[in-house]
């Protein structure tokens, strides 16, 4: 009689654990898709495609503590000096248009 009770407790515990893990996976999937917590976290889903608004175009190391970078944000390029204690925007200007690749180089 005690063997039957122990096996039922074991299977019940495994079933509860499987349900909890499945619910956690479903919750994680719903958060990643933006179905829930969108208003609380501001997330609109992690799969935003290939459209990125911010690009690091070029970097130059000046010395071990300072680096000069060109960052493109939307249609504006910013030249920024990164230092150990501070960051300084040196210049901002409209970004030049991207050069078109010739057909023979694309293939």
Buried (B, 14 or more C-beta within 10 A) or exposed (E): EEEEEEEEEEEEEEEEEEEEEEEEEEEEEEBEBBEEEBEEEEBEEEEEEEEEEEEEEEEEEEEEEEBBBBBBEEEEBBBBBBEEEEEEEEEEEEBEEEEEEEEEEEE
